[in-house]
Structure formats: C-alpha cells, structure tokens
Amino acid sequence: MNADDSRSTRLARPEPLTEGEPRRLMAKVAWMYHVRGMKQGEIAGRLGLSQSRVSRLLETAVAAGIVRTTVVVPDGLHAELEERLEARYGLREAHVFDVGDGADDTGVVSDLGRMLASRLESNPLEAEVIGFTSWSRSLRETVGSMNQPSQSSAKYVVELLGDVGPPTVQHQAAQLTQQLAALTGAEPRFLRVPGVVSSAEVRQALLDRDAHAREALALLDRVDLALVGIGTCEIVPPLQAGDNFFTTEQFEYARSLGAVGQVNLRFIAADGSPVFSELDELIVGVTLEQLKRCQRTLAVAGGPSKYPAIKAAVLGGFVNTLITDAGTARHLLSET
C-alpha cells in the first residue's frame, strides 16, 4: 500500500459543528447505534469522534426525546383478572397492569397512560375515525409516551369535547390531538370552541358561526374507536371551575341528582344509568348515546378516587374496553 492509498483510507476529521448541528449529530449517532446495531467504537471511528463523546451523545439523545425507550408488557400477566372483569361487566376487552408500589392516583394515571401507549403502538390500530379526549390526564400521558403504531387505518382523529381549562391546557390538548393524528397517519379535526358554555343559546350561536366545529361534531357519529376519560364529579387541577368547565355548584347539582362520575362530562349514576339534566345542553361534545354506538370505547383509569366512576361507566356500557391497574380490578370484582 503506497502513501496515497494509506491517506485515502483514513476517516477525515469532521469540520467544526455549527450551532444547529449537534441535534442532527445526536440523531445520526442514535440511528447508527439503535437501528443499525453498530457498536460505539465503530460509530466513533466512522464519524471521527471519541468513544466517550459517542456515549455522551447517546445519553443526551434520550434526554432530548430523540430516543424513547418502550417496554412492551407481555399479555396474560393478569389473565384471570381480565377474564373475570370481561365476564362480570360484559366488556369487550380488559387489560390489567401492575403499577408502581405505593403509587398515588396521579402515579397510577401516569403509569397506566404509558402502559396504554405500549399497547396501542404494538398492535394494529384498526379504526377509520378515532375519537380522542385531549384533556384527559391519562390519555395525555398515553400520546406523550407513544411511538408510531405497527399499523393504522385511521383517516381522522377528532376531539370528543371542546376546550376546557386555561389557555395553556387548551394549547397542550390541541398539540396532543395533532400528535396522535401524525402518529396514526390521520387528519386531525379540532373542536376549538368551549367545552362547557353558559347556556344552550350560546352553544347554538357558537356552532352557527363555526363550520369547523360543526364538521367535527358530525364526525362523532362515525367514531370507530373512542379514547375517553372517566372522571369524578369534582374539579381536578389543572382544570378550574367555570373556565370552559362546570362550576363547583354545577358538580354539586349533578351529585344531588345521583351522579357518581362522568364520561367526557356526561354524568352517570352508580347503577350505570345516565343522569340527564339541563347541564347536558351546555356541553359541546360527544353524547353517551354516541359512545354506546361506538364499536370500541376505550378508557384508561384507575385508583381509589375513581372506583365509583369506573364501575358506573362499565355497568352502563359507555366503556367496553378498560385499561386499569390490578388494585382497581380487584375492587371492581369484590363489589356486589
């Protein structure tokens, strides 16, 4: 080998990085390591970097969200609980997961949301129209943790309820709807009107002026897969009383009528029957009747504070696929 041949086989040292390049370098290193299966030493030699820098870039890629770690939970870990729940409540599917020991309700919500993300991305998503509760804490965790599903036939992702909460919550909700649509290859359809209004007349006036909201509401009759939130009859931060949302007095009124929980702000009693009132006329969103017509209505919920609401939702048939924790599953099965 002559001198020229020797020089031609050396890796050229990269030019100095510009301000916008480190993120691209992180992505390139992460791709070579995680997708192509190259060793850190090989990557260092290929790119003219030290191995310690490659290691740092890989760590930074995780922190920056370029690389996400997904744990796929095997089926059948709680097969008996799942089968008993399905038989007891007539569920299409039940998926029961272990969550962190000693987790409070907030921890349960976060853990279950991530578990659902793993489930959705590892199974074909067969639904033309996906209804999405963008303000649900658990579903926000799901989409935030989710990678692209293995297969999706979705054409639309439509919000199931108008805006609730302060502007920051509304903005995050819209972003998550857009993100879910991008992950599933669908078009987003937003409900950019208040989720709760002051009167039926205001509701009609808003819809008369907003063709996009009317289009989204019309899609609710075509939803194949509804991702819904199950809630208590209380105000849970960051939602605020009266901020495109029910007031404390309105929740008290619903409880006085027998409500123990709600599905997308539609109130239900302990035996699963709907609690109809004039409050229904103030909501811009999916109805209980529309949810019952969905082929698959999926809720992710758990924790002691939601026991009555979850039981009411499954008894009424407003949820036919339940993602929950083992503690909640055992409680539901112990109830007479």
N, C-alpha and C positions, 0 to 999 in steps of 0.2 A: 504494500500500500504506500503510495507516494504521499508527500506532504499535503498536496492539494486534496487528495482523497480523504486524508485524516481530518482536515479542516471541514470538509463537506459533511462529515458525519456528526459533528458537534451540534448540540442544540444552541441556537442563538439565544443570548440573554434578552428577555423581553424589554421593550422600551419602557421608560418610566410611565406609571399609570396616571391617567388624568383623573379629575375628581369624580367623574361619572362611571369609571371603570371597575372599582372594587366590587360592586354588587354583581356585575357581569362575571367577574373572575370567580366570586363565590359560587355562582350558579354553574359555571363551567366545571369547577373542581367537584362540586356536589354531583353533577351529572356523571362525570368520569368515575367517581367512587361508588355511588349508589346504584346507578343504572348500568354502566358498562362493567362494573365489578373490578376496576383497576385498584391495585394497592397504592398506598400513599407514596411509597418510594417511587413507583412507576410514574405517578402523576407529577411528583416533584421533578423527576428527570425530564419528562415530556415538556413541562412548562417552564423549566429553568428556575424553579423555586426550591427553597429548603423544605425538608420534610416537616419541620416544626411549623413552618408557615402554612403548609397544606393542612396540617392538623388544626391550626387556629381558624383557617378559612372554613373548614367543615363545621367546627363548633359555632362560628358566627352565622353560618347559613341556617342552622337550626334556630338560633335566637332571632334571626331576621324573618323567619317564616318561609324561607326558600325550601327548606327540607322539613317535612312533617312526619312524625312517627305515628304509625297506625297499628294498634293492637287489635287483631281480629279474634273476637271471643268465640270459641267453638260452640256449636249447637249442642243442646242436650245437657248443659250443666245443671239445669233445674227442670228437667223434662217432666218430672212428676207434678211439680207445682204448676207448670204451664198447662199440662193436660187437664188438671183439676180446675184451673181457672176457666179454661175454654168450655169445659162441660158445665160448670156451675153457672156461668154468666152468658153462655151462648156466644162466646167470642169466636171470631174467625181465626185469630191468632193471639197468643200471649207470649211475650218474651220477658223472662225474669233474669235479672243480673244481680251480682253482688256489687255493693258499693263500699266505699271506704268505711272501715270500722269507726263507729262513733261520729259519722258524718251528720251534720245538722241538715235541715231541709234545703238550705242553699247548696250544700255539698252534694246532696242527693240529686238535686236538679242538674248540677254541672256534670256529675258522673253519668247520669242517665242520658243526658244530651249527647255526650261523647260516645256512649255505647250505641245509641241510635245512628250516629254518623257512620260508625264502623259497619253497622248492619246495612244501611242504605247503599254505601259505596261498594259493598262486596256482593250485592245481589242485583239482578236486573230490575230496573225501575220501569215497570210496565203500566204507564198511565199517560193518556193524552193531555189531560188537564189536571194539574196539581194545584190544589188549594193550600195556601200557606198562611199560618198565623204568625206574622212577622214580629209581633210584640211579645210573644211567649218567651219567657226566660229560658226554658228548656230547649225550645226549638232554635232559639238564637245560638245557644251553645252547640246544637247539632250542626247547623250550617257553618258556624265559625270553625268547627273541627273537621269538616267533611272534605274529602277529596272527590274527584270525578267518579261517578258510579261506573261499574263494569259495563253497563248497557242501559240506555234510556230511550224511551219512545215519546217523551214529553214534547208537546208543542207549546203549551202555555203554563206559566206559573202565575197564579192570580192570588192576590191578597184576599183573605177571608173577612177582614174587618178594616174599617177606615183608621185614620190616625188617632192614636191615644197617647197621652202623656206629653211631656215637654218637648220642645223642638229637637233637642239632642236625641231623644228616644225615637222620635219620628224619623230623623235622618238615618239613624242606625238601622231602623226597620226597613227603610227603602233600600239601603245598601245590601242588606241580607236577602231581600227579595231578588235584587239584581244578581247577587252572588249565586243563589240557588238556581236561578234561570240559566246562568252561564255554565254551571256545573252539569246541568241536565240537558243542555243544548236547546233550551226553550226560550220563548219570548216572554218577558215579564209584563204583567198587567197590574197596575197600581190602583189603589183606592186612596187618592190624595184628597180626601175630604174627612172631616171629623168623624171618628168612630161613634161618638155619642153627641147628639145635638140637644138643644133646649126644648124643641117642640117638633111635632110631626110636620107642621107648616114649614119650619126652617129646613127640615130634611128634604121635603119635596122641592123647595126653592133651590137648594144646593144641587140636587140631581137634575133639575130642569136646565141649569146653566152649565153642567159639566158632562159632556158627551163621553169623556174617557171613563168617568165613574160609572156611567150607565152601561158602558161596554163591559167593564169589569164585573158589575153586578149580574149582567146577563150570562156571563161565563160560569157563574156559580151553579147554574142548573146543569152544567156539563162536567162538573168535577168528578174525576175517577178516584183520585187519591186526595183525601183531605188530611193535612197535618194540623191538628187542632190543639188548643190549650185548654186544660182543665184547671179551673180556678176556684178559690173560696169566695165567700160573699164579703170580702174585706179588701181594703186597698193596700197593695203591697208595693213598696218603692221599687223602681223609680217612678211608678205611676202616682199621680196626685189627684185628689178629689176635685171633680169639676173641670179638670184640664183635658177636654175632649173625652171625658170619662164620667162615670157615675159619681155622685156625691156620697158622702157618708150617710146622709139621710135617705138617699135612694137605695143604698145597700141595706139599711135598716128596714126600709119598707119591704124589700124583697124577702128578707128573713121573716118578717111578720106574716108574709103570705105562705111561708113554709119552705122557702128556698134554703138548701144546704150547700149549694155550689153552682157553678156556671160553666158552660162550654161556649167559648167565644162571646161571653156576656149574655148568653141566653140562660135564664135561671131554671134550675131543676130541683125537685123535691127529693126527699130521702128514698122514696119508692121508685124514683126514676121518671116520674111524670113531669111534664113541663109546667112551669109556673108562669102562666101568661098574665100580663098586665099592660098598662099604658106605657111602661118602660120599654116594651118591645118596639114601640113606634119611634123611639128616639135613637135606635141603633142603625147604623149603616153597615150592613154586613150579612153574613150567611145566617140562615134561619135553621132551627132544629129540624124542620121538615126536609130541608135540602141536605142536611148532614145525614139523615136516615136513609136518603135515597142514594148516597154515595156507595160505590162498590166497596171501598175501603176507607174507613175513617180511623186514622191512627193518632193516638195520644201518647205522649211520654210524660209520666207523672208519678210521683211517689213522695213518701214522707208522711209522718203522723198528721200534720196540719191539713193534708188533703184527703185523708181516708174517707170522710163522708162524701166529698165531691166526686172522688173517683168511683166509689160504689154506685152513687146515683147515676153517673154518666154511663156506666156499663149496664146497669139494670135497665135504663131507658133505651138502650140500643143506639145511643148517639155516638158511641165509640165501639168499634168492633175489632180493633187491633190495639192492644195495650202493651206498652213498654214500661216496666216498673221494676222496683227492687224487691229482693226476697222478703224483707220485712213487711212491705205493703201487701205482697201476695199472700203471705201467711195470715195477715189481718183480714183480708177480704175473704179468705176461706174459713176463718174462725167465726165470722159473722153469721147469725142465724137469719 
